[in-house]
Amino acid sequence: MRVFLSGVQSVTHLLYASSYLHHLIEDSGASVTLVDLGVGQFLGRANVTAQDLREVLGDGPGLTVVGAEGAARWHSEPGERCIYMGVGAPGIKPYLRLRSAQPSRRLHVVVIDEGIGSYGSWRTKRDALRRQGGHEPWPTIRASAVSAARGLLTDERWALFLREGASWVVDDRVAATFRAGMALPAHRAALGVFLSQPWVDLGLITEASYLAHVRQVAEACRSAGLGFLLRPHPAEPARRYAGFELTTHHGPAELDPDVVGATVVIGATSSALLNVQALYGTPVMRVVAPELAHLDDELSAGQRSLLDAFLPVTRPIAELSEMLSDPG
């Protein structure tokens, strides 16, 4: 088999891809060649390096990773089954290039998770593009194209969360890749870990206001007898948090021992907070700065349902001290 991968913007996306590749190899017994079509950027930063790709996917039993250049990257060998893997939705340009290069070959299209955005709607995709600096009509056009591609081109959805009746469950085939790389601690550290997000970079809150929010979280943790550790989002400059103790683990929050083994992980509505709780049962709390309270109102029904299945409700930052003192 030959798998073409595009749209990767975070190391977590590589973990979703890895879980699918290992499923392919184990299920079919066939060898797989993965073609890296290049990584994307988020907020103008490439958060995934070639080393990340090698470390997470790497060559292993049944798997060979290649990064072909030029026209050769769009072709396959005779007799190979071809699979195109996109993140969140099929990439329209890569899909068309693959179809043009191999018009007579069947192309199986797989979509893996991009995060909480995968469970949103056309509207939430448009709103996310606007927050990232897009100006109309581009966000509307792009959101429409993404929704159409996801609905019309996708043959298989490979997601961490599956609907089961009116609720949600974790797909253990996907979760196994995360859990294999994380040994749960026998005892949780007396530590509160804050997962920051790039709200400042998105222009949704001033840096001064967000740092004041972080200080409130830190003070609440310390008043509850917990240490405080901050984990910046990969798209943020770490220097923003000078004066705070930061996590040192390179890689996704879902594989950070400080995060997974903490007494409590604190954040807003984020994919990492959701995944840490759903994968490991790590205690979490959702708090929100007043300037960001409107973001939860903009969630789709599917996103709200998923978050409600695994996370506590979002609470005002002013209530955090009370929540930490009485987590029940």
Residue, then its C-alpha position, 0 to 999 in steps of 0.5 A: m500500500r502507498v499512503f499519501l499524507s497531507g495537512v499535518q499541523s501538529v504532532t498530535h496529528l501524526l499520532y492519529a496518522s500513526s494509529y491508522l498506519h499501524h491498523l493498516i499493517e496489522d489488519s492487512g499484513a501488507s507493507v506500507t509506504l508513507v509519502d509525506l506531502g509536507v506539513g502545514q502552518f498554524l498562525g504562521r508557524a510550522n509546528v511540526t518538524a522533519q524530526d517529529l515526523r521521523e520520531v512519531l512515524g519513523d521506519g518500522p516493521g512494515l512501514t517506510v516513510v519517504g518524502a519524494e520531491g517533484a512530480a514523483r511524489w504523486h505517483s505510486e508503484p504498479g500493484e500498490r493500493c493507494i490511500y490519501m490521508g487528510v487531516g480534518a478533511p481531504g485537502i482539495k489540492p492534494y486530492l486533485r493532484l493525486r487524481s490527475a497524476q493517477p487517473s486510472r487508479r482508485l484512491h481511498v480517502v481517509v480523514i483523521d482527526e484535527g482536534i475538536g474542530s473535526y466535530g464542528s460544523w460549517r459555521t464553526k469552521r468559518d468562525a475559526l478561519r475568521r479568528q485566524g485572520g481570514h477576511e470575508p469572503w475567504p472564510t465562507i468560501r474556504a469553510s464551504a469547500v472544506s465541508a463539501a470535500r469532507g462530505l463528498l470525498t471521504d471514504e473512511r473516517w478515523a477518529l478518536f471519538l465515536r458516537e454511540g447512541a446519544s453519547w460518545v466513546v473513545d475508539d481504542r484502536v486510535a487511543a492505543t497509540f497514545r497510551a502505548g507511549m505513556a506510562l501512568p504514574a502510581h501517584r499523582a504529583a501535587l501539581g496543577v498544570f495549565l494548558s494555555q492557548p494562543w488567544v493572544d495571537l488570535g487577537l481575542i484577548t490582550e496579552a496583559s489580560y491573559l497573563a492576569h488570567v494565568r496568574q489567577v490560575a497559578e494563585a488558586c493552585r498554590s492556595a490549594g497546596l499545589g505546585f503550578l506548571l504552565r504548558p504553552h501551546p505550540a503556536e505560542p512564543a514561550r517567552r510570553y510566560a517568563g516568570f512561570e515554570l514551564t513544562t519541558h517535554h517536547g511533544p503533545a500534551e497527551l504524552d507529557p508525563d507532567v500533564v498526564g500525572a498532575t493532580v489537575v489539568i486546567g484549561a479552556t475548551s481545547s482538544a488537549l484538555l479533552n484528550v487527556q481526560a478521555l484517554y487517561g481519566t486525568p482530573v481536569m477543570r475548565v475555566v474561562a477568562p471573561e473576555l473569552a466566555h463567548l467562545d463556548d457559545e459558538l460551539s456546534a451542537g456536536q462539539r458541545s455534546l462531545l465536551d459534555a460527555f468527558l469534561p466538566v462545565t466551563r466555570p468562571i475563573a473567579e470560582l477556581s479557588e473554590m473548585l480546587s478546594d472542593p473538587g467533588 
